[in-house]
Amino acid sequence: MDGIAFETGTVGALDATDAVRSLFETALREDVRYVVLSGVAPAWFNLLDLDALAAAAGRPVIAVSYESSPGLELALREHFEGDALAERLEIYDRLPSRQRIDVNGESLFVRVVDEGETPSEVEAARVVRAYTPTGGRPEPLRVARLAARGARTWRARREG
């Protein structure tokens, strides 16, 4: 690891894709081969558009989640209506299905999008396993989670 960048998204909005895309401008180097994300809804239904992110990054985007679930559609319909619901369903319906993979005795659920190519779920599983030396969270996502928690704590103390 040789750098960390931060961005924010609005809870319940639809700006998470733009926030991640802005990170590409500051942190995405040519030697980075994959973009790995933790989930597809980082801030209460603030859905990530994986197709848009793969197009912006020019490389595969792998979204990892940690629990089996029936999906978000029913929850989206429960919490949104009209245009807000339609926008979210349009993004959600374009997401590829999740592939279950076993890593170190734990189940992870992976979606992969690769601009201009048929995404390889086998390759995505290989990448996730390669970057998960122990436990059930890929190392880049584990480090990102620690950094985000540290930044949140620092900010709260500063604003406190």
ZIJOQUI-V289914 format. One record per backbone hydrogen bond with DSSP energy under -0.5 kcal/mol. NH is the residue of the N-H (numbers start at 1). CO is the residue of the C=O. If there is no record, write none. Layout:
nh: <NH,NH>
co: <CO,CO>
//
This chain:
nh: <12,13,17,19,20,21,22,23,23,24,25,26,26,27,28,28,29,32,33,35,36,37,39,39,42,47,48,50,53,54,55,56,57,58,59,60,61,62,63,63,64,64,65,76,77,78,79,80,84,85,86,87,88,89,90,91,92,93,94,94,95,95,99,100,101,103,103,106,108,109,110,111,113,117,119,121,124,125,126,127,128,129,130,131,132,137,139,141,142,143,144,145,146,147,148,149,150,151,152,153,154,155,156,157,158,159,160>
co: <43,10,47,15,16,17,18,19,20,20,21,22,23,23,23,24,27,29,31,60,34,62,37,64,46,45,40,48,49,50,51,52,53,54,54,33,113,35,61,111,37,62,109,72,73,74,75,76,81,81,82,83,84,85,86,87,88,89,90,91,91,92,110,98,108,101,106,103,101,65,99,63,61,114,117,119,120,121,122,123,124,125,126,127,129,134,131,138,138,139,140,141,142,143,144,145,146,147,148,149,150,151,152,153,154,155,156>
//
